[in-house]
Amino acid sequence: MFLISKLVWIFAQPLSLAFFLVFFALLAGLLRWRTLNILGATGAALILFVTLYTTAGNLLMQGLEQRFAKPAADPGSLQCMIVLGGAFENEVNTARHGIELNGGADRFIEALRLAQKFPQSRILVSGGDGSISGIYEGDAAASERFFPLFGVGRDRLIEERQSRTTFENAVNTKEFLASQGLSNCLLITSGFHMPRSVGIFRKLGIDIVPWPTDYRTDGQVRLGLDFTQPNLNAQNLATAIREWYGLVGYYVAGRTSELYPQ
């Protein structure tokens, strides 16, 4: 399942689809299939235009982010928090032994803030190497260097280093929580990733409190043209579509409580 999901995404992401349509159009042109040539070229151009120069990606991202609102105030007390991996540059950290963070860094910054505010809380970091090769360290390993730098002792960390997918995050986390006698933890992950995560945790009967972070939109996006940031538009559309692939795939496989949890 893991390898299949990786391969599907390689070929099904928007820019890959555009490339395949361009290739198809060229082949159709060489074979003098004029109608197919035009359809392929038009399809590729449409995908590229929507991906790069519209707010479609931001709008999809916003929808995912708004499914679970972050509580207006911190909890009165906190026993534990679950931080899902996806915030560290694992390839770079493996080579350089650092703590380089990526766009999902807010997951760990928020966990650090809460850990400092609630010094009795435990932090379960769930995240192994999600690459196909499996040769890199994961977020759980990097967290061992990250948290102590800010005064959070390693004795408060619970490291789940084996998971490669969100489903494995939940399955392995359930075992760790049971062994440590922990329950009703905050679930910290990116806002766009929260619907799929909550659906899986609910399906497995794990009691959590959604605690979204790492927002990518301002909550006021409208569908329209945007020629100012094509790279960001493409990134957000790819991320949102990938989440929807995961939502649908996990729902079909019976791994989530509902198609679009809220």
Secondary structure, 3 states (H helix, E strand, C coil): CHHHHHHHHHHHCHHHHHHHHHHHHHHHHHCCCHHHHHHHHHHHHHHHHHHHHECHHHHHHHHHHCCCCCCCCCCCCCCEEEEECCCECHHHHHHHCCCCECCCCHHHHHHHHHHHHCCCCEEEEECCCCCCCCCCCCHHHHHHHHHHHHCCCHHHEEEECCCCCHHHHHHHHHHHHHHHCCCCEEEEEEHHHHHHHHHHHHHCCCCEEEEEECCCCCCCCCCCECCCCHHHHHHHHHHHHHHHHHHHHHHHCCCCCCCCCC
